[in-house]
Amino acid sequence: MKADIRYFLITILLITYPKIAYGDNQTKIGLLAPFSGEFQNIGKSVLSSARIALNKINNDNISILPRDTKGENNKTLKQVEELYNQGVRIFIGPVFNKNLNGLDKFENAYFLSLTNKILKNPRNVISAGINARSQFNAIKKYQTLNNLKKTLILIPKKDYKEEIELAIKETKFKAEKVFYYDIEPTKLTKQIEKITKYQIRKKNLEDEIKRIENSDEVNKEKKLEILNKRDTLGKLGYDSVIIADFDESLKSVTTSLLYTDVSPKKIKFISLNQWFDETLFKESASQPISFPSVNKENFDQFKKNYKEIFKNDPNQLSLITYDLVGLIYYLLVQNNFEVNENIFKKENKFKGISGIFEIKNKKINHELNFYRVESDAFIKIF
């Protein structure tokens, strides 16, 4: 039987500046984030969104204890130990994957980390970020909708490539070929030429032009005119390409693909979650390009309401934090505010402002939407 979908925190109401409530008989949640140092803006945004969610819940049985990790592992462990000794057993955070080391020594404590990495995490860490598995599940749906059967996956030689490999395996994703590329530009172009058989297709065109020139074919001049407007000739062998990259590195790959005469007009360009990065609008030649992500309408509303309260823009992780506070509260209510090993095991689906997500066996997966970048807009596909 499918789990029921529990709806909570679907919309954000405009409220006055929230305060965190404290009491003697509360379930206290530790919030681990960098409130000082290099990443303090992330931490402050995460805290602000937790405050909005807590104020929305408006229940004195739950409170949040923020602690500054400074983005450092040793500092994280020290703050956790302090809260653990006070009886805290549920934590939101840490923010960064590198700060998870050593958390498994805190028995019967659970950490809903904001990282999207799931490999080699301590057994008591639940990754709440938009992980690669969730993204590839959404891409599979997009494949089916577009009848895509020959997908090329391009994976950069970066520290998250194992996460991509695990996602491909766990989602049973069908790909025509998986190729690993160097992010160094001079190497990248040569590698893209190889995987797309650029030199072969270029030679095919040259040979065909010579053949037509030396033939007595009807409409010879017209055929040559058409061929001379082309860059290559021959089948690419793929109907879609997934570029598992971001920011400038993503743009370098799309540029190399365009150079090798592989454009989104010929095959579908797909990337991973881009968090609606508007710099993609400038890359008109690589449009349309599609990607899985959270619900944009809800995200935009969240950002608008957040800015009206705090007078600045929220970090992307704030959206996840907001939903996590609601998730924890709901699970606590279902478990009579008792924190034990069962609280994160039972299968449940929830609809938060980030969209629908599922928790099962201490794992969180998001059911993502899909968007297309085209004509300076993010167009929802599903």
C-alpha positions as CSV (number, residue, x, y, z in Angstrom):
1,M,0.0,0.0,0.0
2,K,1.3,3.4,-0.9
3,A,2.0,5.8,1.9
4,D,-0.4,8.7,2.4
5,I,0.8,12.1,1.3
6,R,0.8,14.4,4.3
7,Y,0.4,18.0,3.4
8,F,2.1,20.6,5.7
9,L,3.6,24.0,5.4
10,I,2.3,24.3,1.8
11,T,2.2,28.1,1.8
12,I,4.0,30.7,3.9
13,L,1.9,33.5,5.5
14,L,3.3,36.9,5.9
15,I,4.1,37.3,9.6
16,T,5.8,39.6,12.0
17,Y,9.5,38.9,12.8
18,P,9.4,35.5,14.6
19,K,10.9,34.6,17.9
20,I,12.1,31.2,19.0
21,A,10.1,29.9,22.0
22,Y,11.8,28.0,24.9
23,G,10.2,26.0,27.7
24,D,11.0,23.3,30.3
25,N,9.2,20.4,28.7
26,Q,10.0,20.8,25.0
27,T,11.5,18.7,22.3
28,K,14.6,20.7,21.5
29,I,16.1,20.6,18.0
30,G,19.7,21.5,17.4
31,L,20.4,23.7,14.4
32,L,24.0,23.4,13.2
33,A,25.1,26.0,10.7
34,P,28.0,28.5,10.2
35,F,26.8,31.8,11.8
36,S,30.3,33.3,11.6
37,G,33.2,33.0,9.3
38,E,33.3,32.5,5.5
39,F,29.9,30.9,5.2
40,Q,28.0,33.0,7.7
41,N,25.5,34.2,5.1
42,I,24.4,30.6,4.5
43,G,24.0,30.0,8.3
44,K,22.0,33.2,8.9
45,S,19.7,32.4,6.1
46,V,19.1,28.9,7.3
47,L,18.4,30.2,10.8
48,S,15.9,32.8,9.5
49,S,13.9,30.2,7.6
50,A,13.8,27.9,10.6
51,R,12.4,30.8,12.6
52,I,9.7,31.4,10.0
53,A,8.7,27.7,10.1
54,L,8.7,27.6,13.9
55,N,6.6,30.6,14.1
56,K,4.2,29.1,11.6
57,I,3.9,26.0,13.7
58,N,3.2,28.0,16.8
59,N,3.6,25.2,19.3
60,D,5.5,25.5,22.5
61,N,6.3,21.8,22.6
62,I,9.1,22.3,20.1
63,S,12.1,24.7,20.1
64,I,15.2,25.3,18.2
65,L,18.7,25.7,19.6
66,P,21.0,27.3,17.0
67,R,24.8,26.6,17.3
68,D,27.6,28.1,15.3
69,T,29.8,25.5,13.5
70,K,31.8,28.1,11.6
71,G,31.8,25.4,8.8
72,E,34.5,23.5,10.7
73,N,34.3,19.8,11.7
74,N,35.9,20.2,15.1
75,K,33.7,23.1,16.0
76,T,30.6,21.1,14.8
77,L,31.5,18.1,17.0
78,K,32.0,20.4,20.0
79,Q,28.6,22.1,19.6
80,V,26.9,18.7,19.1
81,E,28.5,17.3,22.2
82,E,27.2,20.3,24.2
83,L,23.7,20.0,23.0
84,Y,23.8,16.2,23.2
85,N,24.7,16.4,26.9
86,Q,21.6,18.7,27.3
87,G,19.4,15.9,25.9
88,V,19.1,17.1,22.3
89,R,18.7,14.1,20.0
90,I,17.4,15.7,16.7
91,F,19.6,18.1,14.7
92,I,19.1,20.0,11.5
93,G,22.5,20.2,9.9
94,P,25.4,20.3,9.6
95,V,25.3,22.2,6.3
96,F,28.4,20.8,4.7
97,N,29.3,17.1,4.0
98,K,32.8,17.6,5.3
99,N,31.4,18.4,8.8
100,L,29.7,14.9,9.2
101,N,32.8,13.1,10.3
102,G,32.5,11.8,13.8
103,L,28.8,12.3,14.3
104,D,28.1,8.5,14.5
105,K,29.6,8.5,18.0
106,F,26.4,10.3,19.3
107,E,24.2,7.3,19.8
108,N,20.4,7.7,19.4
109,A,20.9,11.1,17.8
110,Y,19.7,12.0,14.3
111,F,21.2,14.6,12.0
112,L,19.1,15.9,9.1
113,S,22.0,17.3,7.1
114,L,21.5,19.9,4.4
115,T,24.0,18.2,2.2
116,N,22.9,16.4,-1.0
117,K,25.6,13.8,-0.7
118,I,24.6,10.3,0.5
119,L,27.7,8.2,0.1
120,K,29.7,7.3,3.1
121,N,27.6,9.3,5.5
122,P,27.5,8.2,9.2
123,R,24.6,5.8,9.9
124,N,22.7,8.5,11.9
125,V,22.9,11.1,9.2
126,I,19.9,11.7,6.9
127,S,20.8,13.7,3.8
128,A,18.0,16.1,3.1
129,G,19.5,18.0,0.1
130,I,18.4,17.5,-3.5
131,N,20.5,14.3,-4.1
132,A,21.5,12.8,-7.4
133,R,19.2,9.9,-7.0
134,S,16.1,12.2,-6.9
135,Q,17.4,14.1,-9.9
136,F,18.0,11.0,-12.0
137,N,14.5,9.7,-11.1
138,A,13.1,12.9,-12.5
139,I,15.3,12.6,-15.6
140,K,14.0,9.1,-16.2
141,K,10.5,10.5,-16.3
142,Y,11.6,13.1,-18.8
143,Q,13.2,10.4,-20.9
144,T,9.9,8.5,-21.0
145,L,7.9,11.6,-21.9
146,N,10.2,12.3,-24.8
147,N,10.8,8.7,-25.9
148,L,14.6,9.1,-25.4
149,K,16.4,5.8,-25.7
150,K,20.0,6.8,-26.5
151,T,21.3,9.1,-23.7
152,L,24.9,10.1,-23.3
153,I,25.9,11.0,-19.8
154,L,28.8,13.3,-19.3
155,I,30.3,13.3,-15.8
156,P,33.1,15.6,-14.8
157,K,36.1,14.2,-12.9
158,K,35.1,15.9,-9.7
159,D,34.6,14.8,-6.1
160,Y,30.9,14.1,-6.6
161,K,31.2,11.7,-9.5
162,E,30.7,8.7,-7.2
163,E,27.4,10.2,-6.2
164,I,26.3,10.3,-9.8
165,E,27.5,6.7,-10.4
166,L,25.4,5.5,-7.4
167,A,22.4,7.4,-8.6
168,I,22.6,5.8,-12.0
169,K,22.9,2.4,-10.4
170,E,20.1,2.8,-7.8
171,T,17.6,4.3,-10.3
172,K,18.5,1.7,-12.9
173,F,19.0,4.5,-15.4
174,K,19.5,3.4,-18.9
175,A,22.2,5.2,-20.8
176,E,23.8,4.6,-24.2
177,K,27.2,5.7,-22.8
178,V,28.7,7.2,-19.7
179,F,31.8,9.4,-20.3
180,Y,34.1,11.1,-17.8
181,Y,35.7,14.3,-18.8
182,D,38.4,16.6,-17.6
183,I,37.3,20.1,-16.6
184,E,40.5,21.7,-17.9
185,P,39.3,23.5,-21.1
186,T,42.0,22.4,-23.5
187,K,41.5,18.7,-22.6
188,L,37.7,19.1,-22.5
189,T,37.3,20.1,-26.1
190,K,39.4,17.2,-27.4
191,Q,37.5,14.7,-25.3
192,I,34.1,16.1,-26.5
193,E,35.4,15.8,-30.0
194,K,36.2,12.1,-29.4
195,I,32.9,11.1,-27.7
196,T,30.8,12.9,-30.4
197,K,32.9,11.5,-33.3
198,Y,33.5,15.0,-34.5
199,Q,36.5,14.3,-36.7
200,I,34.7,11.4,-38.4
201,R,31.6,13.4,-39.0
202,K,33.6,16.3,-40.3
203,K,35.5,13.9,-42.7
204,N,32.2,12.4,-43.8
205,L,31.1,15.9,-44.9
206,E,34.3,16.6,-46.8
207,D,34.1,13.3,-48.6
208,E,30.4,13.8,-49.5
209,I,31.2,17.3,-50.9
210,K,34.0,15.9,-53.1
211,R,31.8,13.1,-54.3
212,I,29.0,15.4,-55.3
213,E,31.5,17.8,-57.0
214,N,32.8,14.9,-59.1
215,S,29.4,13.5,-59.9
216,D,26.7,14.2,-62.6
217,E,23.9,14.2,-60.1
218,V,20.7,16.1,-60.7
219,N,20.5,19.4,-58.7
220,K,24.2,19.1,-58.0
221,E,24.7,22.8,-57.3
222,K,21.7,22.8,-54.9
223,K,23.0,19.8,-53.0
224,L,26.5,21.4,-52.7
225,E,24.9,24.6,-51.4
226,I,23.2,22.7,-48.7
227,L,26.3,20.6,-47.8
228,N,28.5,23.7,-47.6
229,K,26.3,25.2,-44.9
230,R,26.8,22.2,-42.7
231,D,29.7,21.5,-40.3
232,T,29.5,17.8,-40.2
233,L,27.7,14.8,-41.7
234,G,26.6,11.6,-40.1
235,K,24.6,10.2,-37.2
236,L,25.6,11.3,-33.7
237,G,24.4,8.1,-32.1
238,Y,22.6,9.9,-29.2
239,D,19.2,11.5,-28.8
240,S,20.0,13.3,-25.6
241,V,22.9,14.3,-23.4
242,I,23.0,14.7,-19.6
243,I,25.7,17.1,-18.4
244,A,26.3,16.5,-14.7
245,D,27.9,19.9,-14.1
246,F,27.2,23.4,-12.9
247,D,28.1,27.1,-13.4
248,E,31.0,27.9,-15.7
249,S,32.0,24.3,-16.1
250,L,28.6,23.4,-17.5
251,K,28.9,26.3,-19.9
252,S,32.3,25.0,-21.0
253,V,30.8,21.7,-21.9
254,T,27.8,23.1,-23.8
255,T,30.3,25.3,-25.7
256,S,32.4,22.3,-26.6
257,L,29.3,20.4,-27.8
258,L,28.3,23.3,-30.0
259,Y,31.8,23.5,-31.4
260,T,31.6,19.8,-32.4
261,D,28.3,20.5,-34.1
262,V,26.1,19.0,-31.4
263,S,23.3,21.5,-30.6
264,P,20.0,21.3,-28.6
265,K,18.3,21.5,-32.0
266,K,19.6,18.0,-32.8
267,I,19.5,16.3,-29.4
268,K,18.0,17.1,-26.0
269,F,20.4,19.0,-23.6
270,I,19.8,18.0,-19.9
271,S,21.6,19.1,-16.8
272,L,21.3,18.5,-13.1
273,N,19.5,20.9,-10.7
274,Q,20.5,24.5,-11.6
275,W,18.4,26.2,-8.9
276,F,17.0,28.5,-11.6
277,D,20.3,30.2,-12.4
278,E,19.4,33.1,-14.6
279,T,22.9,33.3,-16.1
280,L,21.8,30.4,-18.2
281,F,19.6,33.0,-20.1
282,K,22.8,34.4,-21.6
283,E,23.7,31.0,-23.2
284,S,21.1,31.3,-26.0
285,A,23.0,28.9,-28.3
286,S,22.7,26.1,-25.8
287,Q,19.0,26.6,-25.3
288,P,16.7,24.8,-24.8
289,I,18.4,23.0,-21.9
290,S,16.3,21.2,-19.3
291,F,16.9,20.2,-15.6
292,P,15.1,18.8,-12.6
293,S,14.5,21.0,-9.6
294,V,12.2,22.0,-6.8
295,N,8.8,23.7,-7.5
296,K,9.7,27.1,-8.8
297,E,6.4,28.8,-8.0
298,N,6.7,27.8,-4.4
299,F,10.3,28.7,-4.3
300,D,9.6,32.2,-5.7
301,Q,6.8,32.7,-3.2
302,F,9.1,31.7,-0.4
303,K,11.8,34.1,-1.5
304,K,9.3,36.9,-1.8
305,N,7.9,36.4,1.7
306,Y,11.4,35.8,3.2
307,K,12.6,39.1,1.7
308,E,9.6,41.0,3.0
309,I,10.4,39.8,6.5
310,F,14.2,39.9,6.6
311,K,14.9,42.5,3.8
312,N,17.4,40.2,2.0
313,D,17.4,37.2,-0.2
314,P,17.4,33.6,1.2
315,N,20.0,31.0,0.4
316,Q,18.7,27.9,-1.5
317,L,19.3,25.7,1.6
318,S,16.8,27.9,3.5
319,L,13.9,26.3,1.5
320,I,15.0,22.8,2.6
321,T,15.4,24.0,6.2
322,Y,11.9,25.4,6.3
323,D,10.5,22.0,5.1
324,L,12.7,20.1,7.6
325,V,11.3,22.0,10.6
326,G,7.8,21.0,9.4
327,L,8.8,17.4,8.7
328,I,10.3,17.0,12.2
329,Y,7.3,18.5,13.9
330,Y,4.9,16.3,12.0
331,L,6.9,13.1,12.8
332,L,7.1,14.2,16.5
333,V,3.4,14.6,16.7
334,Q,2.9,11.2,15.1
335,N,5.3,9.7,17.7
336,N,3.9,11.5,20.7
337,F,7.0,13.7,20.8
338,E,9.1,10.7,21.7
339,V,12.5,10.6,19.9
340,N,13.5,7.0,19.1
341,E,14.7,4.8,16.2
342,N,11.3,4.6,14.7
343,I,10.7,8.3,14.1
344,F,12.5,8.4,10.7
345,K,11.9,4.8,9.6
346,K,8.2,4.8,8.7
347,E,7.4,5.5,5.1
348,N,5.6,8.8,4.6
349,K,5.3,11.3,1.8
350,F,5.0,15.0,2.4
351,K,4.3,18.0,0.4
352,G,6.4,21.0,1.5
353,I,7.2,24.2,-0.3
354,S,10.1,22.5,-2.1
355,G,7.6,20.0,-3.5
356,I,6.8,16.4,-2.7
357,F,9.4,14.3,-0.8
358,E,9.5,10.9,0.8
359,I,11.1,9.7,3.9
360,K,11.7,6.0,4.3
361,N,14.3,4.0,6.3
362,K,16.2,7.2,7.3
363,K,16.4,8.3,3.6
364,I,14.9,11.4,2.0
365,N,14.1,11.5,-1.7
366,H,12.5,14.4,-3.6
367,E,9.9,14.1,-6.3
368,L,11.2,16.9,-8.5
369,N,9.6,19.0,-11.1
370,F,11.3,19.6,-14.5
371,Y,12.0,22.9,-16.3
372,R,13.3,24.0,-19.7
373,V,15.5,27.1,-20.2
374,E,14.3,28.9,-23.3
375,S,13.8,32.6,-24.4
376,D,14.9,34.0,-21.1
377,A,12.4,31.9,-19.1
378,F,12.1,28.8,-17.0
379,I,9.3,26.8,-18.5
380,K,7.7,24.0,-16.5
381,I,7.6,20.7,-18.2
382,F,6.1,18.7,-15.3
